[in-house]
Amino acid sequence: MKNKLFLRLCVFIACGTVLLFWALSWLTDHTETSMSFISKEHQQQLLGYGEQAEQILHQHGEAALATWLQQLQRKENTWAAVVTSQLTPFAGTTLPNDYLEKFLLGRSVEWKIHLYFETNPTMEIPFSDRSTHLIIQLPQRMRPGALLIYAKVLLQIALPFVLLCILSFVIYQHVMTPLRRLENATKSFSEGKLDVRVTPSLQDRNDELTRLAITFDRMAERISQLIYNQRQMLADLSHELRTPLTRIDMAVDFVEQQINPKQALQRLRYEATTMRNLVEDTLTLAWLTTESPNLKSEHFDLVELIQVICEDARFEYPERTLKAQLPEQEVMVDSSQQALGQAIENIVRNALRFTPIDGQVEVSLNCDDKVYRLLICDQGPGVPEGMLIDIFKPFFRVDKARTASKNHTSNPINSGFGLGLALAHRQIAAVGGTIIANNYYTETGHVSGLQVVIELPL
């Protein structure tokens, strides 16, 4: 799923918002309902007023009751009255007794009070005869809901603010945790810790941020590999340059001392050429390794290219036989003739170099539905199995991997710097192909040569 983080945040925020609104609505209703009833203390006080009025009426008469009502009104700053109720039905109708018992002229002290009415409601406390009633407008001090405005502020502002802050913090932590790890990894990587990676710390996630971490790890892997390669290449190059530089110093001394100056000048020219070739090959290899170019811009006949390389190789190594089994024509599309030609030439020359005198190198080309397959087989001593991959590394001397035959000739001019196969590997990869090497054996189990297989896309 491409937008897993987006969907997760949408569900999280949507569910959180809906839950927040529901909780606020429920809390508001519950709070208003709980604040809409007269307190128990005030209920008892109102009921006590009714009992007191009934007692005064029965014991002292109406005059005393009138005096008491005036005092009550002044005390509570409201109006109050004692009335009688007698419902007289007519037109042949009657009233049920339960209705007459429950009939009230005002609100019972136990009833809910509407908090949004501006005028206080009229309360009724019935006497024991159920026909006489104390009616009083609820005193302002007894009106419920005095803290409603504070409850609204708490429920509609403070509580949503706190809950949204918590929700934002959870989302922030969910998003920032991998970003913070990525930041720390980037900082460590910039400080030279090239082995730092982010993905192992995010194994419990699988979203866009995880893919970002995977992309970072790939970038870090490539950059660290490039840095390692560059360091190794510089170390190897400095090592390779020491020998020709030492010879140049010796040749200069010979020229200064007039000791065989002609031979010394030849040595200087040879060493300068050697260093130039070494630097050019190293720069080419560094460019191929660093840039990883995609060399796919030419159309050409692969058979013709191999034939030209074979003719040049036969001229350079006349004491060896180079046999080519090629079709009449095979057109390469979207490739690089120069890069592919240099790669094949390096491999063919390498095969001829390690093939004994009067030995044979075979070059064959065939194709299937997907690839061209070029096989180059020599009759050299082969390569130890553990070094078949190493021969494609820069500055890895093939001479170290192969056991020299008594008929094997390798002069310093043609021995190379250990860059030929490394360049061939990079060049073939740049045109979309692959290259591998393996030994092939005789029936008795002895190594009879090295076979290099190049596969190129049709």
QUIPEUR-V979387 format. One record per helix or strand of 3 or more residues. SS is the DSSP state (A for helix, B for strand). FROM is the first residue (numbers start at 1). LEN is the number of residues. Records with the same first field share a line. If there is no record, write none. Layout:
# QUIPEUR-V979387
SS: FROM-LEN  FROM-LEN
This chain:
# QUIPEUR-V979387
A: 4-31  40-21  62-15  97-6  140-3  148-43  199-4  208-49  261-31  302-15  337-17  385-3  390-3  398-4  420-11
B: 80-5  122-5  132-6  298-4  321-5  331-5  360-8  371-7  434-8  447-11
